[in-house]
Amino acid sequence: MISRLAIATQNTVSDLLARWRLLLVLAVVGGWTAFAFWLSDVQGRMDLPRAYSVRMTCEDDPEAALWHGGCERIGSDIAVTGRPGFIDLYRAFVTVHHDPAPREATAAVFANVPADASFDVAAALAGQRYGLALVTPEFEGVKSRAHLDAVKDAIDVRDRALLVVGRAGLGVDALIAGALANLAHPGNMVEGAMQLARIQAGTAKTSDIGVR
């Protein structure tokens, strides 16, 4: 019996050694896929409070006039109920985590556009939901009304996507959609892996992964 077990063990080891390249590839693919799912879970958990903040900002409030400007642009999206479809979820994850952020998306377009000396960004954002502390940095470098409107449009697109993710919650479909979006954008996966390394080193927080 011991002899048979020894022979079987030797045969197994020999087979593994003969197929080490295949096993290595499978290990890498499996690990990369597992990381995509882990990243999707972290992103989804960070997206939920962001989606809630979009809704909360546009809720009725006695002082709503101080920040409600622009809520009418996404009012119909806030009013949508029911669980989003898988394709909608996938597209939402791509928009939130893989498309350029509003400032990045518009910077190149307006890089060579002359600045309007009379334009005041702070005044233009007064009373607007776009002027809140977490959103204002998107308008850094904006020096014209056209550029400001382009950033606002891009923020609306991202916020609509966040609302879609928020409606899905932490469901399995959202987890899979986010993982597929990650796998389809390996560059962002590499950034996520680098961020994970910083987290392990203690120089970053897990919540930083969800920020874009």
C-alpha positions as CSV (number, residue, x, y, z in Angstrom):
1,M,0.0,0.0,0.0
2,I,2.8,2.4,1.0
3,S,4.6,1.6,-2.3
4,R,1.5,2.3,-4.3
5,L,1.0,5.6,-2.6
6,A,4.6,6.5,-3.2
7,I,4.3,5.7,-6.9
8,A,1.0,7.7,-7.2
9,T,2.7,10.7,-5.4
10,Q,5.7,10.5,-7.8
11,N,3.4,10.3,-10.8
12,T,1.4,13.3,-9.6
13,V,4.5,15.4,-9.0
14,S,5.9,14.4,-12.4
15,D,2.6,15.5,-14.0
16,L,2.7,18.8,-12.2
17,L,6.3,19.5,-13.2
18,A,5.5,18.6,-16.8
19,R,2.6,21.0,-16.9
20,W,4.1,23.8,-14.8
21,R,3.7,26.4,-17.5
22,L,0.0,25.7,-17.8
23,L,-0.4,25.7,-14.0
24,L,1.4,29.0,-13.8
25,V,-0.9,30.6,-16.4
26,L,-4.0,29.3,-14.6
27,A,-2.7,30.6,-11.3
28,V,-2.0,34.1,-12.8
29,V,-5.4,34.2,-14.5
30,G,-7.2,33.0,-11.4
31,G,-5.4,35.5,-9.2
32,W,-6.1,38.3,-11.6
33,T,-9.8,37.4,-11.8
34,A,-10.0,37.2,-8.0
35,F,-8.5,40.6,-7.7
36,A,-11.0,42.0,-10.2
37,F,-13.8,40.7,-8.0
38,W,-12.2,42.1,-4.9
39,L,-11.7,45.4,-6.5
40,S,-15.3,45.4,-7.7
41,D,-16.5,44.8,-4.2
42,V,-14.4,47.7,-2.8
43,Q,-15.6,50.0,-5.5
44,G,-19.2,49.1,-5.0
45,R,-19.0,49.7,-1.3
46,M,-17.5,53.1,-1.9
47,D,-20.1,54.0,-4.6
48,L,-23.1,53.5,-2.4
49,P,-22.5,56.5,-0.1
50,R,-21.6,58.6,-3.2
51,A,-24.9,57.7,-4.8
52,Y,-26.7,58.5,-1.6
53,S,-25.0,61.8,-1.4
54,V,-26.3,62.7,-4.9
55,R,-29.8,61.9,-3.8
56,M,-29.5,63.6,-0.4
57,T,-28.1,66.8,-2.0
58,C,-31.2,67.1,-4.2
59,E,-33.8,66.2,-1.4
60,D,-36.2,68.9,-0.3
61,D,-34.8,71.1,2.5
62,P,-35.7,74.5,4.0
63,E,-32.3,75.8,2.8
64,A,-32.2,73.8,-0.5
65,A,-31.8,77.0,-2.5
66,L,-28.3,77.3,-1.2
67,W,-27.2,74.2,-3.2
68,H,-30.1,72.8,-5.3
69,G,-29.1,74.4,-8.6
70,G,-28.6,71.7,-11.2
71,C,-30.7,69.1,-9.4
72,E,-33.4,69.4,-12.1
73,R,-30.9,68.1,-14.6
74,I,-30.8,64.7,-12.9
75,G,-34.3,64.7,-11.3
76,S,-35.7,62.1,-13.6
77,D,-32.8,59.8,-12.8
78,I,-33.2,60.2,-9.1
79,A,-36.9,59.3,-9.5
80,V,-36.2,56.0,-11.2
81,T,-36.9,53.0,-9.1
82,G,-36.3,49.2,-9.5
83,R,-33.2,47.2,-10.0
84,P,-31.1,48.2,-13.1
85,G,-30.3,45.6,-15.8
86,F,-26.9,43.9,-16.0
87,I,-25.8,45.9,-19.1
88,D,-26.8,49.2,-17.4
89,L,-24.7,48.2,-14.4
90,Y,-21.7,47.3,-16.5
91,R,-21.9,50.6,-18.3
92,A,-22.3,52.5,-14.9
93,F,-19.2,50.8,-13.5
94,V,-17.2,51.8,-16.6
95,T,-18.4,55.4,-16.4
96,V,-17.6,55.7,-12.7
97,H,-14.3,53.9,-12.5
98,H,-12.8,53.6,-15.9
99,D,-13.8,56.7,-17.9
100,P,-11.8,59.9,-17.3
101,A,-13.0,62.0,-14.4
102,P,-15.0,65.2,-15.4
103,R,-12.0,67.5,-15.0
104,E,-9.7,65.1,-17.0
105,A,-12.3,64.5,-19.7
106,T,-12.7,68.2,-20.5
107,A,-9.2,69.6,-19.8
108,A,-7.7,68.6,-23.1
109,V,-10.7,70.0,-25.1
110,F,-10.3,73.5,-23.5
111,A,-6.5,73.5,-23.0
112,N,-6.0,76.0,-25.9
113,V,-9.2,78.0,-25.4
114,P,-8.5,81.6,-24.3
115,A,-9.5,82.3,-20.7
116,D,-12.4,84.7,-20.1
117,A,-11.0,87.4,-17.8
118,S,-14.4,88.4,-16.6
119,F,-15.5,84.8,-15.8
120,D,-15.8,83.9,-12.0
121,V,-16.0,80.2,-11.3
122,A,-17.1,80.7,-7.7
123,A,-19.9,83.0,-8.7
124,A,-21.0,80.7,-11.4
125,L,-21.2,77.8,-8.9
126,A,-23.0,79.7,-6.2
127,G,-26.3,78.0,-5.3
128,Q,-25.3,75.0,-7.4
129,R,-24.9,71.4,-6.3
130,Y,-21.7,71.5,-8.3
131,G,-20.2,74.0,-5.8
132,L,-20.2,71.5,-2.9
133,A,-16.8,70.7,-1.4
134,L,-16.5,67.2,-2.9
135,V,-17.4,68.4,-6.4
136,T,-15.7,71.8,-6.6
137,P,-12.2,70.4,-7.4
138,E,-13.6,69.1,-10.7
139,F,-13.7,72.8,-11.8
140,E,-10.0,73.5,-11.2
141,G,-8.6,75.3,-14.2
142,V,-12.0,76.3,-15.6
143,K,-11.8,79.8,-17.0
144,S,-14.9,80.1,-19.3
145,R,-18.6,79.4,-19.3
146,A,-18.3,76.8,-22.0
147,H,-15.7,74.8,-20.0
148,L,-17.8,75.1,-16.9
149,D,-20.9,73.7,-18.7
150,A,-18.8,70.8,-20.1
151,V,-17.6,69.8,-16.7
152,K,-21.2,70.1,-15.3
153,D,-22.4,67.8,-18.1
154,A,-19.6,65.3,-17.3
155,I,-20.5,65.4,-13.6
156,D,-24.1,64.7,-14.5
157,V,-23.1,61.6,-16.5
158,R,-21.1,60.3,-13.6
159,D,-23.8,61.0,-11.1
160,R,-26.4,59.2,-13.2
161,A,-24.1,56.2,-13.3
162,L,-23.6,56.4,-9.5
163,L,-27.4,56.4,-9.1
164,V,-27.6,53.2,-11.2
165,V,-25.0,51.5,-9.0
166,G,-26.8,52.8,-5.9
167,R,-30.0,51.2,-7.0
168,A,-28.3,47.8,-7.4
169,G,-26.7,47.9,-4.0
170,L,-24.3,45.1,-3.1
171,G,-25.9,42.4,-5.2
172,V,-24.1,39.6,-7.0
173,D,-25.0,41.1,-10.4
174,A,-23.3,44.4,-9.4
175,L,-20.3,42.5,-8.2
176,I,-20.0,40.6,-11.5
177,A,-20.6,43.7,-13.6
178,G,-17.9,45.6,-11.8
179,A,-15.5,42.7,-12.1
180,L,-16.1,42.4,-15.8
181,A,-15.6,46.2,-16.2
182,N,-12.3,45.9,-14.3
183,L,-11.1,43.0,-16.5
184,A,-12.0,44.9,-19.6
185,H,-9.8,47.8,-18.4
186,P,-6.4,46.2,-17.4
187,G,-4.7,49.6,-17.1
188,N,-7.1,50.6,-14.3
189,M,-6.6,47.1,-12.8
190,V,-2.8,47.8,-12.6
191,E,-3.6,51.1,-10.9
192,G,-5.8,49.2,-8.4
193,A,-3.0,46.7,-7.8
194,M,-0.6,49.6,-7.1
195,Q,-3.1,51.1,-4.7
196,L,-3.5,47.8,-2.9
197,A,0.3,47.7,-2.5
198,R,0.2,51.1,-0.9
199,I,-2.6,50.0,1.4
200,Q,-0.5,47.0,2.5
201,A,2.4,49.3,3.1
202,G,0.2,51.6,5.2
203,T,0.5,54.6,3.0
204,A,-3.1,54.5,1.7
205,K,-6.6,53.5,2.8
206,T,-8.9,51.0,1.2
207,S,-11.5,53.8,0.7
208,D,-9.0,55.5,-1.6
209,I,-9.6,52.8,-4.3
210,G,-13.2,54.0,-4.8
211,V,-12.2,57.6,-5.5
212,R,-11.9,58.7,-9.1
